[in-house]
Amino acid sequence: MTRRLLPLFALIVLAAFLGILVMKVPRLDLGLVVLATLFLAAWDLWRGPPA
């Protein structure tokens, strides 16, 4: 259970950090890079090594 919970928590912390960044610097190109980053992190979490 911890093998899935800890990476999920890390993804939430990353999303919170990047969300604050986008709120403080509201630029379209930065928002697209943040979305791509979150997508790749979520994909890595989803397709990671089997538990």
PAKE-96370 format. One line per 10 residues: number of its first residue (from 0); their letters; for each residue x, y, z of N, C-alpha, C, O. Coordinates in pm, whole numbers, padded with zeros to 5 digits. Each point is the difference from the previous one (the first is absolute). Layout:
<atoms>
NUM	A	X,Y,Z,X,Y,Z,X,Y,Z,X,Y,Z | ...
</atoms>
This chain:
<atoms>
0	MTRRLLPLFA	00082,-00119,00000,-00082,00119,00000,00086,00126,00000,-00032,00097,-00068 | 00140,-00100,00143,00088,00117,00006,00069,00024,-00134,00035,00113,-00033 | -00016,-00219,-00045,00065,00013,-00130,-00081,00088,-00095,00058,00064,-00087 | -00189,-00058,00103,-00084,00083,-00084,-00034,00133,00068,-00021,00101,-00068 | 00016,-00100,00200,-00040,00121,00071,00108,00107,-00003,-00031,00118,-00020 | 00155,-00155,00039,00108,00098,00003,00019,00069,-00135,00013,00122,-00003 | -00010,-00194,-00110,00009,00071,-00128,-00122,00088,-00028,00013,00105,-00061 | -00131,-00148,00105,-00119,00083,-00017,00012,00128,00081,-00036,00108,-00048 | 00086,-00119,00170,00023,00118,00083,00102,00094,-00066,-00018,00121,00001 | 00123,-00178,-00058,00102,00081,-00068,-00060,00072,-00120,00035,00115,-00027
10	LIVLAAFLGI	-00125,-00181,-00046,-00066,00063,-00115,-00088,00116,00046,-00006,00103,-00066 | -00062,-00121,00178,-00086,00107,00053,00085,00120,00044,-00037,00114,-00025 | 00149,-00141,00089,00089,00109,00042,00057,00073,-00122,00009,00123,00000 | 00030,-00198,-00103,00049,00062,-00123,-00107,00087,-00064,00028,00111,-00044 | -00151,-00162,00039,-00110,00077,-00058,-00028,00127,00080,-00029,00105,-00058 | 00038,-00113,00189,-00021,00119,00083,00109,00103,-00024,-00028,00119,-00013 | 00153,-00164,00006,00110,00092,-00025,-00014,00067,-00137,00015,00121,-00012 | -00044,-00201,-00089,-00013,00057,-00135,-00125,00086,-00011,-00001,00097,-00076 | -00104,-00131,00151,-00119,00084,00001,00027,00138,00057,-00048,00100,-00053 | 00125,-00094,00160,00039,00129,00057,00083,00079,-00101,-00018,00121,-00014
20	LVMKVPRLDL	00108,-00188,-00054,00083,00067,-00101,-00086,00059,-00111,00022,00114,-00041 | -00120,-00188,-00007,-00086,00049,-00108,-00089,00114,00049,-00031,00092,-00075 | -00010,-00097,00203,-00083,00109,00054,00080,00130,00009,-00054,00108,-00025 | 00181,-00119,00062,00082,00120,00017,00050,00055,-00134,00021,00120,-00014 | -00001,-00209,-00084,00049,00041,-00132,-00099,-00052,-00104,00026,-00103,-00063 | -00137,00172,00042,-00104,-00050,-00090,00037,00021,-00148,-00038,00101,-00060 | 00111,-00195,00004,00039,00004,-00141,-00046,-00128,-00066,00004,-00107,00060 | -00048,00119,-00185,-00051,-00116,-00072,00109,-00104,-00022,-00023,-00119,00020 | 00141,00163,-00062,00106,-00096,-00027,00045,-00072,00127,00030,-00119,-00005 | -00025,00188,00115,00035,-00064,00127,-00108,-00099,00041,00031,-00109,00049
30	GLVVLATLFL	-00156,00145,-00069,-00110,-00090,00031,00005,-00128,-00082,-00029,-00108,00051 | 00066,00120,-00178,00011,-00118,-00085,00115,-00091,00044,-00012,-00122,-00002 | 00123,00182,00042,00112,-00079,00049,-00037,-00070,00130,00037,-00116,00021 | -00109,00184,00066,-00043,-00059,00127,-00097,-00116,-00026,00011,-00105,00063 | -00104,00123,-00156,-00092,-00108,-00034,00074,-00121,-00056,-00030,-00114,00034 | 00127,00139,-00121,00079,-00110,-00056,00078,-00071,00111,00011,-00122,-00001 | 00044,00198,00094,00075,-00058,00111,-00089,-00087,00087,00038,-00111,00037 | -00156,00161,-00004,-00092,-00078,00082,-00050,-00124,-00074,-00018,-00106,00060 | -00003,00119,-00191,-00042,-00115,-00078,00108,-00108,00001,-00030,-00118,00019 | 00155,00158,-00040,00110,-00098,-00002,00019,-00064,00138,00029,-00120,00008
40	AAWDLWRGPP	-00043,00198,00098,00013,-00057,00134,-00113,-00097,00030,00023,-00106,00059 | -00145,00140,-00099,-00114,-00089,00021,00016,-00126,-00086,-00033,-00110,00046 | 00081,00124,-00167,00023,-00115,-00086,00105,-00094,00061,-00015,-00122,-00005 | 00119,00181,00061,00103,-00080,00065,-00057,-00074,00121,00036,-00115,00026 | -00123,00181,00047,-00064,-00064,00115,-00091,-00113,-00047,-00002,-00107,00061 | -00073,00130,-00166,-00094,-00098,-00051,00070,-00121,-00062,-00039,-00115,00023 | 00144,00140,-00102,00068,-00106,-00072,00129,-00046,00068,00083,-00065,-00063 | -00067,00098,00190,00120,-00035,00075,00017,-00150,00013,-00079,-00077,-00055 | 00180,00036,00125,00024,-00143,00018,-00116,-00066,00075,-00062,00063,00085 | 00034,-00189,-00116,-00111,-00068,00068,00024,-00016,00149,00113,-00021,00044
50	A	-00218,00030,00031,00011,-00008,00146,00022,-00141,00049,00011,-00023,00120
</atoms>
